[in-house]
Amino acid sequence: MDLNQLEAFSAVMTIGSVTGAGRSLGRSQPAVSKAIQDLESEIGYALFDRNGPRVTPTDRAFLLYEEVERSLVGLRTIQERAAEIGRDRLQAIHLVATAALASTIAPAALQLVREQGGTLPEHIHLRSASAEQVVHSVLHRTVNLGLTSLPIAHRGLDLHWIGEAPCVAVMRADSPLANCSEISAQDLRDSRIITLSNRYRLRQRIDEALCRDGAPLNVAMETNTSFNAIMAVRAGLGVALVEPMTALGMPIDGLTVRPLAVHVPFYFGVVTPYGKPNDSVIDSLIGALETAARNILHGFIKRKAAEHDNLL
């Protein structure tokens, strides 16, 4: 398979039609169709179910798409780096983080590096992804640095430090709970709870801390990001129990953030590819991430990487 085929496949997957993919790539519709057909012939199975000009990806196409996108990102990185070397410029940095960290601590840290007189490259890639995808990107060395929630006990990662901060409750400013200085499990008994869905990460700690008396919370809505949960609160759908990064780093008018009476720790880590030396830019950024976290999070604690297993 060649780059022409992979780009055609990626464009059709993204746009949903061969004609639209051809327009985006600056190629004719027959050229894109042939590239897809050649790719299907080479790999030995169909990638799309065809119905006139529109196509429907098969299940195998979705599985292949993830790998193709990673490869294309890698190729684009090589092209960018080659151009940077030719211009004697700093290499672009590639950062990947969970949504909460990508939208708060990461940009704040980048700004701190600049304010402190550090040098940043002209081009910065900042992408949000699930915790599992963050780990995958760092393991495959397609990024310089990753930020993700714990656990991250994978081989192939250098864990530099762990951040800890207490989770919070978010409610509308007109909610009776907004009058409380802190929110207990009893305070939440009559509330519709909005929280996170990944039971192997933060959700498990929330359930364990707030359901110790055997009475389950009334979880009315589950979602995959804290921002989704907070916006659901704004819409009047309930009270959110979330990590503090989004709640404190992205304040929203009309909402109130309160600490929980019981400590529910949110843990996140800063990771780079194992054994890969960091340049001065990445080292500066790792330090700036700690400062940004302290500035945003109430009760922030920096922990050593060696504490990972005990914390969990």
C-alpha positions, 0 to 999 in steps of 0.5 A, spaced: 500 500 500 502 507 498 501 514 501 496 515 495 491 509 497 492 511 505 490 518 503 484 516 499 481 511 504 482 517 510 479 522 506 473 517 504 472 515 511 472 522 514 467 525 508 463 520 507 463 520 499 468 519 494 466 525 490 467 529 496 474 526 498 476 527 491 474 534 491 478 535 498 484 531 495 484 535 489 483 529 485 478 526 480 472 521 483 475 516 478 482 516 481 480 516 488 475 510 487 481 506 483 486 508 489 480 505 494 479 499 490 487 498 489 487 498 497 482 493 498 485 488 493 491 489 496 489 487 503 484 482 501 477 485 504 472 490 502 472 497 506 466 500 504 459 498 502 457 502 496 450 505 494 451 510 488 456 516 490 455 514 497 459 509 501 458 506 508 464 503 512 465 496 514 467 494 521 474 492 518 474 499 515 473 503 522 479 498 525 484 500 519 482 507 520 485 508 527 492 505 524 492 509 518 491 516 521 496 514 526 501 513 520 499 519 516 500 523 522 507 520 523 508 521 515 506 529 516 511 529 522 517 527 518 515 532 513 514 537 518 521 535 521 525 535 514 522 542 513 524 545 520 531 542 519 532 545 512 530 552 516 534 550 522 528 551 526 526 548 533 522 541 532 514 542 533 512 539 539 506 534 539 502 533 545 496 529 547 492 529 553 485 527 556 480 532 554 480 535 561 488 536 561 488 538 554 483 544 555 486 547 561 493 545 564 496 544 557 495 551 554 496 554 561 503 551 561 505 553 554 504 560 556 508 559 562 514 557 558 513 563 554 512 568 559 518 565 563 523 566 557 523 559 554 523 558 547 517 554 543 517 552 536 513 555 531 508 549 531 505 546 536 500 540 536 495 539 542 490 533 541 485 531 546 484 523 546 481 518 551 486 516 556 487 509 553 489 513 546 494 518 550 498 511 552 497 508 546 500 515 542 506 515 547 508 508 547 508 508 539 512 515 540 508 519 535 508 524 541 513 528 545 509 528 551 502 525 554 498 527 560 493 522 562 489 520 568 491 514 572 492 508 572 498 508 567 502 502 569 505 501 562 512 499 560 514 503 555 513 510 559 517 514 563 512 517 568 515 524 571 510 525 576 503 524 579 499 530 580 493 529 585 487 534 587 480 533 590 474 532 586 468 537 586 461 537 585 458 542 580 451 545 581 447 551 578 448 557 582 440 557 584 441 550 586 440 549 594 446 545 594 450 552 592 449 554 599 453 549 602 460 550 604 461 542 602 457 537 599 456 530 603 453 524 600 447 525 604 446 532 601 446 528 594 441 523 596 435 527 592 439 529 587 440 527 579 447 525 579 451 526 572 458 523 572 463 519 568 462 513 565 469 509 565 469 505 571 476 503 571 479 510 572 475 516 576 468 513 576 470 507 581 473 512 586 467 516 586 463 510 587 467 507 593 467 514 597 460 516 596 457 509 597 460 507 603 453 506 607 450 502 602 446 507 599 447 508 591 447 515 588 442 516 583 446 516 577 441 519 572 447 521 566 454 518 565 458 521 560 466 520 557 468 527 559 467 532 565 466 538 560 459 534 558 457 533 565 458 540 567 454 543 561 449 538 562 448 541 569 448 548 566 442 545 562 439 543 569 439 536 568 443 535 575 449 535 579 456 533 576 461 529 580 467 531 576 475 532 576 477 539 578 481 540 572 475 542 568 471 545 573 476 550 576 480 551 569 474 553 565 469 556 570 462 557 567 457 563 569 451 560 572 454 554 575 457 553 582 463 549 584 463 546 591 468 541 595 466 534 597 466 533 604 469 526 603 476 526 599 475 523 592 482 524 589 483 525 582 490 523 579 494 524 573 501 523 570 506 526 565 509 521 561 514 521 555 516 515 551 521 510 555 528 512 554 527 517 549 532 523 552 527 530 552 530 536 549 530 543 553 523 545 551 520 538 553 524 539 560 521 546 561 514 544 559 514 538 564 516 543 570 511 548 567 505 543 567 506 543 575 506 550 576 500 550 572 496 545 576 498 549 582 495 555 579 489 552 577 487 546 582 486 547 590 489 542 594 494 540 589 499 535 591 505 533 587 507 526 588 513 521 585 512 516 580 514 511 584 507 512 588 503 510 582 501 503 585 500 505 592 496 510 590 491 506 586 
